[in-house]
Amino acid sequence: MLHTLIVGMGRSGSGLHLPSLAKVRASDPGLLSLSPIVYDPYRPPVTTPGAVSATSLEEAARHTPPGRTVVHLCTPPDVRATLLEHLAKLGYRKIIVEKPLALDLVGLAAVARVRRRWGLHLTVATHWLDSALTSRLRAAVEAGGFGGLRGIRVVQNKPRFTRSLAVRHSPTAFDIEVPHALAVVLSLAGGARIDGASCEDMVTDRLRLPRLGRARLRLLHHSGVRTEIDSNLTSPVRERRITLEFDHATLTGHYPCSDADHTAQLRVSAGGESTWSAFTDDALPAFLRGAYLRYSTSPAFPPGALPVQVDAVRLLTEAKDLCAARDKPSEEAPHATR
């Protein structure tokens, strides 16, 4: 049985990982312990139902053996390498890291150095790779029944004004939803290079947040497939849509948009006919269950999707640098004006 330590009790830790772990515990009794340890370096300890609060990582290490504990690192990526080093010195090796793995190549190199020095077994929580919808899309690509894959388009729309103001670090729209989509398209169509990128500010009547409004990314995959990703964090509606264009068919999928409903949809249009299906797609518990099963059975945990995540950081860094070089005046704007 593996123990759990969640570091960071913001939206990701308390709102996503903690309830998803409860689902894993219910479906696989004995896989993980009943009471996770929770610790937030930026908030005072609070009572969390079903969990044990710690006041430091050292205290957490006294509650459960680090060698048999899976850490969920749900803190901002700008402090990732520092916390990984701290955890490693305490004996933790099995670590699930929230996306993105890093914000830039400097951060990525720092994470890589810590990982190599301490032999960490890192898994990045880009759980769209474990989505039931992604599995169906991947099966369609691998089967080849619709001919070759020609193009992919991903649309990620949601309003994110309040949370963007509340976060203590300063990401861009490329760092919020795009890593999910990028991991999926790289897994479906292979490695790629940047073919174009743009980023817009988040603007209302009271504020302006540079490059936190909308991100667009065009990729040319080495396989010849072209991808477009459009992520709008100022949209009035929620949508997570992916479209795959084959030689002889078009597949349009919709990922679940919130915790309110874990149902995906897929429409297949081929030969003048169209079929539609809706199915359960609760990706984060599926991802966590798979990670815990691998951590519990393999002493040398394989890298899994880690190379895809490294490639994603490289591409996103290039996209952000391209936007920054093209839009210098926006760089000088204040982070928020009221």
Secondary structure, DSSP 4 states (H G I P E B T S, - for coil): -BEEEEE--SIIIIIIIHHHHHHHHHHSTTSB-SS-EEE-TTS-----TTSEE-SSHHHHHHHS-GGGEEEEE-S-GGGHHHHHHHHHHTT--EEEEESPS-SSHHHHHHHHHHHHHHT-EEEEE-GGGG-HHHHHHHHHHHH-TT--EEEEEEEEEEE-HHHHHH-SS---GGGTTHHHHHHHHHHHH--EEEEEEEEEEEE-SS-EEEEEEEEEEEEEETTS-EEEEEEETEEEEEEEEEEEEESSEEEEEE---BTTB-EEEEEEEETTEEEEEEEE--HHHHHHHHHHHHHHH-SS---TTHHHHHHHHHHHHHHHHHHHHH-HHHHTS-S---
